[in-house]
Amino acid sequence: MGFVVFISIVIYIVIGGIIGWIAGAIMKSQGNTLFNVIVGIVGSILGSIVFSLVGLGNLPGWIQSITGACLLIFLARLIKRS
């Protein structure tokens, strides 16, 4: 059981990094690898919640994840400017 949990965490980190990198490229963000992983994981959760709330939870997960990560970068920029 411990090995499966470890592999799952590694997969979440790798996929989060890829999603964060794609969102960073779309939003022209200057984040590093750790930033990309965090944005990818948190953005995926955010995208899933937002799309479910507006009734579009049946869209493919990668679309929800990238959109959520882009939204997270956008919100971070708004907070940083104010």
N, C-alpha and C positions, 0 to 999 in steps of 0.2 A: 504494500500500500504506500509506503514512503517514497518509493521510486516513482510511482505514478504521479504523486503529488509534486515531486521535484520536476519531472518532465513537464507537467502542466504549467508550472510557474515559469519554466524556461520558455515554453511556447508562448505564454501570455506576454513575456518580456520581448521576445523576438517579433511577434505580430504587432505589439504595441509600438515598437521601434519603427517598423515598416509603415504603419498607419501614421505615426507622428511625422516621419520623414516625408511622406506624400503630402500631408496637410501643410507641413512647413514649406514645401516646394510650391504648393498652390498659393499659400498666403505670403510667400517670400519672407519667411521668418529666419532669424539668425541663430536659432537654437542649436545646442550641442546634442550629443547622443542621449544623455540622461534626460534632457528636456524633451526630446522626441519620444522617448519611451513613456514618460509621464503623461505627455499630451496625448499620445496614442491610446493609452489605457483609460485615462479619465475621459477623454473625448469619445471613446467608444461607448462608455457607460452613459455619458450625457446624450449622445446621439440616439441611443436606444430609448432612453426615457422620453426625449422630445418627440421622436417619430411615433412612439406609442401614444403619447398624449394627443397628437393631432390626427390619429387614426391611420397612420402610414407605417405601422409596425411590421407590415408584411414585405417591405422593401428588403433587398439583400443586405446582409449584415455589413459588408464592406462599404456600401454606400452610406449607411447610417454611421459607421465608425469614422469615415473620412469627413463627413459633414459635421459630425459632433466635434471632432478634433479641430476643424477649421473654425467652428463656432467658439470653441474654447480659446483659441489664439486671438480671435476677434475681441472676445470679452476681456482677455488679459491686456490687450492693447488699450481698450477703453479705460480700464482701471488704472493702467500705468500713466496715461496721459492726464488723468484728473488729479 
